Amino acid sequence: MAAGALTGAATVAYAAWEARRYTLREVDLPILPPGTTPLRALHLSDLHLVPTQARKIAWLRDLAGLRPDLVIDTGDNLAHPDAVPALLDALGDLLDVPGVHVLGSNDYFAPSRRNPLRYLAPDDGQRNTHTPELPWRTLKAELARAGWRDLTNRRDVLDVRGVRFVLGGLDDPHLGYDDLDAIAGPARTGLGADADVALGVVHAPYLRVLDQMARDGYDAVIAGHTHGGQVCLPFVGALTTNCDLEPARAKGLHRHPAGSVPGDAGSSWLHVSAGLGTAPSMRVRTFCRPEATLLTLTPKAV
């Protein structure tokens, strides 16, 4: 076998191995009022769950041992028509924790086989809406039964250990399902008038969404969708985000607009999860391990 073929096979084997190296990342997010006791929020995203992924399911179940105060699920949970029972099993005791969620495109439609290289190409505007629907209605009903708040194009309030959150959430912008008008306006008005913290929650971090949420006074926006670039290069990082967010902010904690600092008018924190899964037809990652994030919400600097 030629040396190039051996190198290529080794690269694919490594990428498949890394896609199964589930990692917990821990980040401090300073958005609480001064003097408030820190809270812990578990951010889950892009599980792309198939019922046979026993290792992923077991890893997820163990996250309940972190004892978070809040769970934030930013969508793309499903990748199979029979995935809802497996997802509920994976979430396990986390369903007893206060939670909020939105859906992503892959919660709505079954994955299709596609050329993996298309993921790295510029967005051509085509969306996977021609495959059979996944059981997203069942997913929403089961999460509601557990008490998790559905933030699909709506605002809500939630008290967590004495801290009052106002939450603005959107349906998936990648499919154009988001209704920005439904949550438009200053976050701390109406039902959010006495909120301690304002959080925006969305699957895909398109700039139009981030711009509005920052202008409306959300302290932070929590998102997924990008897979952190999924196929990254050493010393370079992500090559794409699968949306119009620049690759430099494909994962992790940043500011929006980029370059702003805490205290700037019309700016917010942005946390993007690299997610825990991939499309079943492209279950590879390089220099971008699958992740969940434990966000420790801390007081703002005074």
Short mmCIF file of the C-alpha atoms (twelve columns), coordinates in Angstrom:
data_MODEL
# 
_entry.id   MODEL 
# 
loop_
_atom_site.group_PDB 
_atom_site.id 
_atom_site.type_symbol 
_atom_site.label_atom_id 
_atom_site.label_alt_id 
_atom_site.label_comp_id 
_atom_site.label_asym_id 
_atom_site.label_seq_id 
_atom_site.Cartn_x 
_atom_site.Cartn_y 
_atom_site.Cartn_z 
_atom_site.pdbx_PDB_model_num 
ATOM 1   C CA . MET A 1   0.000   0.000  0.000  1 
ATOM 2   C CA . ALA A 2   1.311   3.452  -0.874 1 
ATOM 3   C CA . ALA A 3   2.528   5.684  1.932  1 
ATOM 4   C CA . GLY A 4   -0.103  8.297  1.054  1 
ATOM 5   C CA . ALA A 5   -2.903  5.747  1.427  1 
ATOM 6   C CA . LEU A 6   -1.538  4.671  4.809  1 
ATOM 7   C CA . THR A 7   -1.356  8.272  5.952  1 
ATOM 8   C CA . GLY A 8   -4.899  8.908  4.757  1 
ATOM 9   C CA . ALA A 9   -6.208  5.816  6.535  1 
ATOM 10  C CA . ALA A 10  -4.456  6.844  9.751  1 
ATOM 11  C CA . THR A 11  -5.959  10.326 9.538  1 
ATOM 12  C CA . VAL A 12  -9.472  8.945  9.112  1 
ATOM 13  C CA . ALA A 13  -8.934  6.520  11.992 1 
ATOM 14  C CA . TYR A 14  -7.739  9.353  14.231 1 
ATOM 15  C CA . ALA A 15  -10.691 11.555 13.252 1 
ATOM 16  C CA . ALA A 16  -13.143 8.745  14.018 1 
ATOM 17  C CA . TRP A 17  -11.435 8.158  17.387 1 
ATOM 18  C CA . GLU A 18  -11.552 11.838 18.331 1 
ATOM 19  C CA . ALA A 19  -15.263 12.038 17.511 1 
ATOM 20  C CA . ARG A 20  -15.845 9.639  20.413 1 
ATOM 21  C CA . ARG A 21  -13.588 11.398 22.959 1 
ATOM 22  C CA . TYR A 22  -16.363 13.136 24.878 1 
ATOM 23  C CA . THR A 23  -15.034 16.037 26.929 1 
ATOM 24  C CA . LEU A 24  -16.404 18.262 29.672 1 
ATOM 25  C CA . ARG A 25  -15.287 21.854 29.344 1 
ATOM 26  C CA . GLU A 26  -15.632 24.294 32.253 1 
ATOM 27  C CA . VAL A 27  -16.073 28.027 31.723 1 
ATOM 28  C CA . ASP A 28  -16.795 30.964 34.031 1 
ATOM 29  C CA . LEU A 29  -19.444 33.348 32.740 1 
ATOM 30  C CA . PRO A 30  -19.671 36.623 34.753 1 
ATOM 31  C CA . ILE A 31  -23.321 37.660 34.321 1 
ATOM 32  C CA . LEU A 32  -24.850 37.518 37.819 1 
ATOM 33  C CA . PRO A 33  -25.530 40.612 39.936 1 
ATOM 34  C CA . PRO A 34  -22.678 41.531 42.306 1 
ATOM 35  C CA . GLY A 35  -22.772 39.551 45.530 1 
ATOM 36  C CA . THR A 36  -24.815 36.662 44.077 1 
ATOM 37  C CA . THR A 37  -23.785 33.080 44.872 1 
ATOM 38  C CA . PRO A 38  -22.496 31.393 41.674 1 
ATOM 39  C CA . LEU A 39  -24.766 29.008 39.767 1 
ATOM 40  C CA . ARG A 40  -23.842 26.118 37.514 1 
ATOM 41  C CA . ALA A 41  -25.481 25.753 34.093 1 
ATOM 42  C CA . LEU A 42  -24.848 22.682 31.944 1 
ATOM 43  C CA . HIS A 43  -24.868 23.529 28.234 1 
ATOM 44  C CA . LEU A 44  -25.733 20.591 25.949 1 
ATOM 45  C CA . SER A 45  -25.870 20.850 22.174 1 
ATOM 46  C CA . ASP A 46  -25.739 18.870 18.941 1 
ATOM 47  C CA . LEU A 47  -25.997 15.384 20.380 1 
ATOM 48  C CA . HIS A 48  -27.156 13.984 16.999 1 
ATOM 49  C CA . LEU A 49  -28.150 10.897 18.934 1 
ATOM 50  C CA . VAL A 50  -28.639 7.444  17.439 1 
ATOM 51  C CA . PRO A 51  -30.060 4.765  19.792 1 
ATOM 52  C CA . THR A 52  -27.049 2.472  19.290 1 
ATOM 53  C CA . GLN A 53  -24.543 5.048  20.625 1 
ATOM 54  C CA . ALA A 54  -24.254 3.368  24.009 1 
ATOM 55  C CA . ARG A 55  -20.999 5.080  24.974 1 
ATOM 56  C CA . LYS A 56  -22.406 8.553  24.318 1 
ATOM 57  C CA . ILE A 57  -25.595 7.732  26.235 1 
ATOM 58  C CA . ALA A 58  -23.628 6.477  29.243 1 
ATOM 59  C CA . TRP A 59  -21.348 9.546  29.214 1 
ATOM 60  C CA . LEU A 60  -24.363 11.841 29.144 1 
ATOM 61  C CA . ARG A 61  -26.029 10.021 32.039 1 
ATOM 62  C CA . ASP A 62  -22.937 10.601 34.166 1 
ATOM 63  C CA . LEU A 63  -23.289 14.382 33.757 1 
ATOM 64  C CA . ALA A 64  -26.071 14.380 36.347 1 
ATOM 65  C CA . GLY A 65  -23.298 13.850 38.897 1 
ATOM 66  C CA . LEU A 66  -22.188 17.439 38.272 1 
ATOM 67  C CA . ARG A 67  -25.367 18.557 40.043 1 
ATOM 68  C CA . PRO A 68  -26.024 21.587 37.806 1 
ATOM 69  C CA . ASP A 69  -28.581 24.180 38.831 1 
ATOM 70  C CA . LEU A 70  -29.810 24.654 35.250 1 
ATOM 71  C CA . VAL A 71  -29.605 22.751 31.953 1 
ATOM 72  C CA . ILE A 72  -29.568 24.635 28.629 1 
ATOM 73  C CA . ASP A 73  -30.133 22.475 25.540 1 
ATOM 74  C CA . THR A 74  -29.504 24.267 22.229 1 
ATOM 75  C CA . GLY A 75  -30.859 21.625 19.881 1 
ATOM 76  C CA . ASP A 76  -29.930 19.025 17.274 1 
ATOM 77  C CA . ASN A 77  -30.611 16.272 19.781 1 
ATOM 78  C CA . LEU A 78  -31.847 13.682 17.283 1 
ATOM 79  C CA . ALA A 79  -30.355 11.778 14.360 1 
ATOM 80  C CA . HIS A 80  -32.732 8.802  14.138 1 
ATOM 81  C CA . PRO A 81  -36.515 8.295  14.184 1 
ATOM 82  C CA . ASP A 82  -36.218 6.145  17.316 1 
ATOM 83  C CA . ALA A 83  -33.874 8.472  19.206 1 
ATOM 84  C CA . VAL A 84  -36.317 10.078 21.670 1 
ATOM 85  C CA . PRO A 85  -36.394 7.182  24.189 1 
ATOM 86  C CA . ALA A 86  -32.597 6.954  23.986 1 
ATOM 87  C CA . LEU A 87  -32.317 10.694 24.577 1 
ATOM 88  C CA . LEU A 88  -34.551 10.552 27.639 1 
ATOM 89  C CA . ASP A 89  -32.445 7.673  28.965 1 
ATOM 90  C CA . ALA A 90  -29.268 9.672  28.314 1 
ATOM 91  C CA . LEU A 91  -30.581 12.774 30.070 1 
ATOM 92  C CA . GLY A 92  -31.685 10.655 33.026 1 
ATOM 93  C CA . ASP A 93  -31.643 12.607 36.291 1 
ATOM 94  C CA . LEU A 94  -30.875 15.834 34.431 1 
ATOM 95  C CA . LEU A 95  -34.574 15.927 33.583 1 
ATOM 96  C CA . ASP A 96  -35.216 16.635 37.268 1 
ATOM 97  C CA . VAL A 97  -33.097 19.815 37.024 1 
ATOM 98  C CA . PRO A 98  -34.654 23.073 35.785 1 
ATOM 99  C CA . GLY A 99  -34.066 23.154 32.037 1 
ATOM 100 C CA . VAL A 100 -34.708 25.174 28.887 1 
ATOM 101 C CA . HIS A 101 -34.409 24.147 25.266 1 
ATOM 102 C CA . VAL A 102 -34.758 25.080 21.612 1 
ATOM 103 C CA . LEU A 103 -34.698 22.876 18.520 1 
ATOM 104 C CA . GLY A 104 -32.208 22.661 15.675 1 
ATOM 105 C CA . SER A 105 -32.674 21.644 12.060 1 
ATOM 106 C CA . ASN A 106 -31.661 18.070 12.778 1 
ATOM 107 C CA . ASP A 107 -34.434 17.703 15.332 1 
ATOM 108 C CA . TYR A 108 -36.914 18.313 12.520 1 
ATOM 109 C CA . PHE A 109 -35.587 16.252 9.611  1 
ATOM 110 C CA . ALA A 110 -33.777 12.931 9.323  1 
ATOM 111 C CA . PRO A 111 -30.132 13.143 8.259  1 
ATOM 112 C CA . SER A 112 -29.291 12.415 4.646  1 
ATOM 113 C CA . ARG A 113 -26.153 11.028 3.108  1 
ATOM 114 C CA . ARG A 114 -24.079 13.785 1.604  1 
ATOM 115 C CA . ASN A 115 -20.555 14.457 0.475  1 
ATOM 116 C CA . PRO A 116 -18.650 15.345 3.691  1 
ATOM 117 C CA . LEU A 117 -16.651 17.948 1.784  1 
ATOM 118 C CA . ARG A 118 -19.833 20.009 1.348  1 
ATOM 119 C CA . TYR A 119 -19.614 20.839 5.042  1 
ATOM 120 C CA . LEU A 120 -16.416 22.769 4.352  1 
ATOM 121 C CA . ALA A 121 -17.763 24.553 1.275  1 
ATOM 122 C CA . PRO A 122 -19.438 27.991 1.378  1 
ATOM 123 C CA . ASP A 123 -23.135 27.909 2.271  1 
ATOM 124 C CA . ASP A 124 -25.142 27.436 -0.922 1 
ATOM 125 C CA . GLY A 125 -28.461 28.057 0.816  1 
ATOM 126 C CA . GLN A 126 -29.674 24.489 0.394  1 
ATOM 127 C CA . ARG A 127 -31.302 22.966 3.465  1 
ATOM 128 C CA . ASN A 128 -32.135 19.372 4.308  1 
ATOM 129 C CA . THR A 129 -35.936 19.564 4.406  1 
ATOM 130 C CA . HIS A 130 -36.727 16.796 1.912  1 
ATOM 131 C CA . THR A 131 -36.095 13.827 4.228  1 
ATOM 132 C CA . PRO A 132 -38.732 12.333 6.568  1 
ATOM 133 C CA . GLU A 133 -39.578 14.305 9.687  1 
ATOM 134 C CA . LEU A 134 -38.092 13.189 12.973 1 
ATOM 135 C CA . PRO A 135 -40.345 12.950 16.083 1 
ATOM 136 C CA . TRP A 136 -39.739 16.522 17.194 1 
ATOM 137 C CA . ARG A 137 -43.275 16.883 18.523 1 
ATOM 138 C CA . THR A 138 -42.724 13.885 20.794 1 
ATOM 139 C CA . LEU A 139 -39.392 15.342 21.868 1 
ATOM 140 C CA . LYS A 140 -41.004 18.634 22.842 1 
ATOM 141 C CA . ALA A 141 -43.842 16.883 24.669 1 
ATOM 142 C CA . GLU A 142 -41.452 14.705 26.705 1 
ATOM 143 C CA . LEU A 143 -39.229 17.632 27.691 1 
ATOM 144 C CA . ALA A 144 -42.330 19.620 28.684 1 
ATOM 145 C CA . ARG A 145 -43.496 16.665 30.774 1 
ATOM 146 C CA . ALA A 146 -40.171 16.828 32.615 1 
ATOM 147 C CA . GLY A 147 -40.750 20.525 33.290 1 
ATOM 148 C CA . TRP A 148 -38.212 21.951 30.847 1 
ATOM 149 C CA . ARG A 149 -39.209 25.268 29.282 1 
ATOM 150 C CA . ASP A 150 -39.649 25.353 25.499 1 
ATOM 151 C CA . LEU A 151 -38.211 28.650 24.231 1 
ATOM 152 C CA . THR A 152 -39.334 28.306 20.610 1 
ATOM 153 C CA . ASN A 153 -39.829 31.921 19.461 1 
ATOM 154 C CA . ARG A 154 -40.889 33.046 22.920 1 
ATOM 155 C CA . ARG A 155 -39.757 34.623 26.170 1 
ATOM 156 C CA . ASP A 156 -40.128 33.118 29.604 1 
ATOM 157 C CA . VAL A 157 -38.955 33.625 33.168 1 
ATOM 158 C CA . LEU A 158 -37.406 31.071 35.482 1 
ATOM 159 C CA . ASP A 159 -36.244 31.273 39.087 1 
ATOM 160 C CA . VAL A 160 -33.127 29.237 39.872 1 
ATOM 161 C CA . ARG A 161 -31.936 29.216 43.481 1 
ATOM 162 C CA . GLY A 162 -33.249 32.695 44.067 1 
ATOM 163 C CA . VAL A 163 -31.922 34.159 40.820 1 
ATOM 164 C CA . ARG A 164 -34.589 35.317 38.369 1 
ATOM 165 C CA . PHE A 165 -33.810 34.687 34.698 1 
ATOM 166 C CA . VAL A 166 -35.593 36.162 31.718 1 
ATOM 167 C CA . LEU A 167 -35.017 33.943 28.693 1 
ATOM 168 C CA . GLY A 168 -35.516 34.759 25.030 1 
ATOM 169 C CA . GLY A 169 -35.420 31.816 22.655 1 
ATOM 170 C CA . LEU A 170 -35.737 31.235 18.928 1 
ATOM 171 C CA . ASP A 171 -36.563 28.417 16.564 1 
ATOM 172 C CA . ASP A 172 -33.727 27.381 14.269 1 
ATOM 173 C CA . PRO A 173 -32.298 30.272 12.200 1 
ATOM 174 C CA . HIS A 174 -30.488 27.821 9.883  1 
ATOM 175 C CA . LEU A 175 -33.875 26.781 8.504  1 
ATOM 176 C CA . GLY A 176 -35.229 30.322 8.716  1 
ATOM 177 C CA . TYR A 177 -37.717 29.243 11.400 1 
ATOM 178 C CA . ASP A 178 -36.695 32.008 13.795 1 
ATOM 179 C CA . ASP A 179 -39.183 34.798 14.517 1 
ATOM 180 C CA . LEU A 180 -37.111 37.686 15.812 1 
ATOM 181 C CA . ASP A 181 -40.163 39.907 16.102 1 
ATOM 182 C CA . ALA A 182 -41.688 37.497 18.633 1 
ATOM 183 C CA . ILE A 183 -38.985 38.312 21.202 1 
ATOM 184 C CA . ALA A 184 -37.973 41.803 20.051 1 
ATOM 185 C CA . GLY A 185 -37.577 44.589 22.546 1 
ATOM 186 C CA . PRO A 186 -35.542 45.255 25.675 1 
ATOM 187 C CA . ALA A 187 -35.038 42.026 27.611 1 
ATOM 188 C CA . ARG A 188 -35.800 43.634 30.952 1 
ATOM 189 C CA . THR A 189 -39.285 44.841 30.177 1 
ATOM 190 C CA . GLY A 190 -42.649 43.159 30.623 1 
ATOM 191 C CA . LEU A 191 -42.235 39.759 32.237 1 
ATOM 192 C CA . GLY A 192 -38.477 40.355 32.463 1 
ATOM 193 C CA . ALA A 193 -38.732 43.701 34.229 1 
ATOM 194 C CA . ASP A 194 -37.407 42.350 37.551 1 
ATOM 195 C CA . ALA A 195 -34.968 39.825 36.107 1 
ATOM 196 C CA . ASP A 196 -31.484 39.433 37.545 1 
ATOM 197 C CA . VAL A 197 -30.111 37.837 34.362 1 
ATOM 198 C CA . ALA A 198 -31.199 37.909 30.718 1 
ATOM 199 C CA . LEU A 199 -30.193 34.912 28.577 1 
ATOM 200 C CA . GLY A 200 -30.725 34.424 24.849 1 
ATOM 201 C CA . VAL A 201 -30.971 30.801 23.679 1 
ATOM 202 C CA . VAL A 202 -30.731 29.726 20.029 1 
ATOM 203 C CA . HIS A 203 -29.427 26.795 18.032 1 
ATOM 204 C CA . ALA A 204 -27.551 28.489 15.192 1 
ATOM 205 C CA . PRO A 205 -25.628 31.709 16.029 1 
ATOM 206 C CA . TYR A 206 -26.433 33.764 12.969 1 
ATOM 207 C CA . LEU A 207 -25.293 37.364 13.194 1 
ATOM 208 C CA . ARG A 208 -28.803 38.790 12.770 1 
ATOM 209 C CA . VAL A 209 -29.819 36.918 15.934 1 
ATOM 210 C CA . LEU A 210 -26.741 37.864 17.935 1 
ATOM 211 C CA . ASP A 211 -27.037 41.504 16.887 1 
ATOM 212 C CA . GLN A 212 -30.639 41.793 18.060 1 
ATOM 213 C CA . MET A 213 -30.122 39.956 21.327 1 
ATOM 214 C CA . ALA A 214 -27.106 42.116 22.157 1 
ATOM 215 C CA . ARG A 215 -29.031 45.289 21.333 1 
ATOM 216 C CA . ASP A 216 -31.964 44.124 23.447 1 
ATOM 217 C CA . GLY A 217 -29.787 43.768 26.521 1 
ATOM 218 C CA . TYR A 218 -29.294 40.023 26.920 1 
ATOM 219 C CA . ASP A 219 -26.315 39.406 29.171 1 
ATOM 220 C CA . ALA A 220 -25.307 36.316 27.208 1 
ATOM 221 C CA . VAL A 221 -26.408 34.280 24.212 1 
ATOM 222 C CA . ILE A 222 -26.069 30.485 24.382 1 
ATOM 223 C CA . ALA A 223 -25.817 28.612 21.048 1 
ATOM 224 C CA . GLY A 224 -24.558 25.513 19.276 1 
ATOM 225 C CA . HIS A 225 -24.787 24.345 15.627 1 
ATOM 226 C CA . THR A 226 -21.188 24.985 14.542 1 
ATOM 227 C CA . HIS A 227 -19.669 21.739 15.888 1 
ATOM 228 C CA . GLY A 228 -16.729 24.003 16.685 1 
ATOM 229 C CA . GLY A 229 -15.735 23.688 13.031 1 
ATOM 230 C CA . GLN A 230 -15.658 19.876 13.459 1 
ATOM 231 C CA . VAL A 231 -12.698 19.417 11.111 1 
ATOM 232 C CA . CYS A 232 -10.122 21.853 12.469 1 
ATOM 233 C CA . LEU A 233 -6.434  22.325 11.768 1 
ATOM 234 C CA . PRO A 234 -3.637  22.725 14.313 1 
ATOM 235 C CA . PHE A 235 -2.575  26.359 14.797 1 
ATOM 236 C CA . VAL A 236 -5.463  27.388 12.517 1 
ATOM 237 C CA . GLY A 237 -8.617  26.157 14.206 1 
ATOM 238 C CA . ALA A 238 -12.024 26.053 12.590 1 
ATOM 239 C CA . LEU A 239 -12.385 26.449 8.848  1 
ATOM 240 C CA . THR A 240 -16.153 26.935 8.847  1 
ATOM 241 C CA . THR A 241 -19.142 27.471 11.137 1 
ATOM 242 C CA . ASN A 242 -21.996 26.422 8.814  1 
ATOM 243 C CA . CYS A 243 -23.496 29.896 9.342  1 
ATOM 244 C CA . ASP A 244 -22.302 33.487 8.995  1 
ATOM 245 C CA . LEU A 245 -20.458 33.565 12.330 1 
ATOM 246 C CA . GLU A 246 -16.737 33.881 11.664 1 
ATOM 247 C CA . PRO A 247 -14.630 30.748 12.349 1 
ATOM 248 C CA . ALA A 248 -12.611 32.489 15.086 1 
ATOM 249 C CA . ARG A 249 -15.718 32.284 17.290 1 
ATOM 250 C CA . ALA A 250 -16.782 28.773 16.243 1 
ATOM 251 C CA . LYS A 251 -16.687 27.564 19.846 1 
ATOM 252 C CA . GLY A 252 -16.076 28.803 23.353 1 
ATOM 253 C CA . LEU A 253 -16.767 32.058 25.157 1 
ATOM 254 C CA . HIS A 254 -16.464 35.341 23.268 1 
ATOM 255 C CA . ARG A 255 -18.020 38.782 23.121 1 
ATOM 256 C CA . HIS A 256 -20.572 40.003 20.616 1 
ATOM 257 C CA . PRO A 257 -20.014 42.131 18.674 1 
ATOM 258 C CA . ALA A 258 -16.495 40.782 18.341 1 
ATOM 259 C CA . GLY A 259 -14.025 43.102 20.019 1 
ATOM 260 C CA . SER A 260 -16.539 44.590 22.438 1 
ATOM 261 C CA . VAL A 261 -15.901 44.470 26.177 1 
ATOM 262 C CA . PRO A 262 -18.192 44.126 29.204 1 
ATOM 263 C CA . GLY A 263 -19.971 47.400 29.779 1 
ATOM 264 C CA . ASP A 264 -20.179 48.371 26.121 1 
ATOM 265 C CA . ALA A 265 -23.713 49.349 25.169 1 
ATOM 266 C CA . GLY A 266 -25.400 46.832 22.878 1 
ATOM 267 C CA . SER A 267 -22.955 44.017 23.575 1 
ATOM 268 C CA . SER A 268 -23.202 40.643 25.276 1 
ATOM 269 C CA . TRP A 269 -21.341 37.465 26.005 1 
ATOM 270 C CA . LEU A 270 -21.616 34.637 23.462 1 
ATOM 271 C CA . HIS A 271 -21.064 30.986 24.310 1 
ATOM 272 C CA . VAL A 272 -20.989 28.518 21.415 1 
ATOM 273 C CA . SER A 273 -20.771 24.803 22.140 1 
ATOM 274 C CA . ALA A 274 -18.804 22.533 19.830 1 
ATOM 275 C CA . GLY A 275 -21.462 19.920 20.589 1 
ATOM 276 C CA . LEU A 276 -21.308 16.244 21.395 1 
ATOM 277 C CA . GLY A 277 -22.100 14.658 18.062 1 
ATOM 278 C CA . THR A 278 -21.840 14.766 14.316 1 
ATOM 279 C CA . ALA A 279 -24.017 13.804 11.402 1 
ATOM 280 C CA . PRO A 280 -24.087 9.965  11.252 1 
ATOM 281 C CA . SER A 281 -22.572 10.035 7.755  1 
ATOM 282 C CA . MET A 282 -19.600 12.137 8.906  1 
ATOM 283 C CA . ARG A 283 -18.719 10.864 12.377 1 
ATOM 284 C CA . VAL A 284 -15.251 12.364 12.427 1 
ATOM 285 C CA . ARG A 285 -13.600 15.297 14.186 1 
ATOM 286 C CA . THR A 286 -10.087 16.670 14.123 1 
ATOM 287 C CA . PHE A 287 -8.621  18.973 16.795 1 
ATOM 288 C CA . CYS A 288 -12.145 19.601 18.016 1 
ATOM 289 C CA . ARG A 289 -13.334 17.059 20.550 1 
ATOM 290 C CA . PRO A 290 -17.050 16.627 21.233 1 
ATOM 291 C CA . GLU A 291 -18.037 18.474 24.346 1 
ATOM 292 C CA . ALA A 292 -20.556 19.535 26.916 1 
ATOM 293 C CA . THR A 293 -19.863 22.682 28.917 1 
ATOM 294 C CA . LEU A 294 -20.345 23.402 32.590 1 
ATOM 295 C CA . LEU A 295 -20.876 27.162 32.745 1 
ATOM 296 C CA . THR A 296 -20.277 28.597 36.190 1 
ATOM 297 C CA . LEU A 297 -22.323 31.781 36.320 1 
ATOM 298 C CA . THR A 298 -20.447 34.250 38.493 1 
ATOM 299 C CA . PRO A 299 -21.059 37.859 39.586 1 
ATOM 300 C CA . LYS A 300 -20.175 40.660 37.210 1 
ATOM 301 C CA . ALA A 301 -17.101 42.684 38.033 1 
ATOM 302 C CA . VAL A 302 -17.896 45.937 39.819 1 
# 
